[in-house]
Structure formats: structure tokens, C-alpha cells
Amino acid sequence: EKETVNNDLIVAFGTAKKDKESIRELYKKLEDRYTKLQEEMAMSKKTINVINDHILELQFENNMLQASLNSAK
């Protein structure tokens, strides 16, 4: 019986070792994906800021044109 328990423990240890490696691989994939998403978010924020700046410029230009049109009337 002692040998059976010992064999079961050896099998359990092997399984735990495989599971640990599998978890490490999955963690690495998640970490890589997280890094990629962070980079994508940073790029999106930059793009949004550029678009917002352009919208402000267009609004300013529109206001200037509207003021010019109003003073021409």
C-alpha cells in the first residue's frame, strides 16, 4: 500500500509540474496580449487627441468665417 501511495504521489507531482508549465505558458500569452493592448490603447489615445485638435481647429476656422460673414452683412 505504501508503494501505491508513493506511485500516486509521483503521478500527482508529474501532473502538477505539467500544469505549472501550462499555466506559465498561458500567463506569458496573457502578458503579451496585455502589453499589445496597452500599446494599442496608447496609439488610440494619440489618434483621438489628433482628431480632437483638428476638430478644434475646424471649429475655430468656422467661427472666424462666421464672424467674417456676419460683419460683411
N, C-alpha and C positions, 0 to 999 in steps of 0.2 A: 504494500500500500504506500509505503514511503517513496518507492520508486515511481509509482503512478503520479503522486503529488508532485514530485520533483520534475517529471516529464511535463506535467500540466503547467508548472511554473515556467519551464523553459519555453514552451509553446507560447504562453501568455507574454513572456518577455520579448520573444521574437515578433509577435503581433504588435506589441506596444512600440517596439523600435520602428517597425514599418509605418505604423500610424503616425509616429512622431515625424518621420521623414516626409510623409504625405502632408501633414499639417504645415511643416516648414515650407514645402513647395507651394502650397496654396497661399500661405501668408506672403511669400515672395511675390506671387502673382497679384495678390490684392495690393501689396505695397507699390508695385509697378503701376498698376491701374490707378491707384490713388495719386501717384506722382503725375501721371499723364493727365488726369482730370484737373489737378491743380494748375498745371501748365495751360490747359485749355481754358479754364476759368480766368486766368490772368490775361490770356490773349483776348477773351471775350470782353473783359472789363476795359481793356485798352481800346478795342474796337468801338464799344459803346461810348467811351469818352470822346473819341474822334468824331463819331456821329453826332453826339450832343454838341460838341464845339461847332460843327458845321451847321447844325440847326440854329444855334445862337447867332452865327454869322449871317445866315439867311434871314432870320427874324430882324436883325439889326438893319440889314440892307433893305428889307421890306418896309420897315418903319421909316427909313430915310427916304425911300421912294414915295411912300405915302405922304410924308411931310412935304416933300417937294411938290407932289401933285396938289395937295391942299393949298399950298402957297401960290401955285400957279392959277388957281381958280379965282 
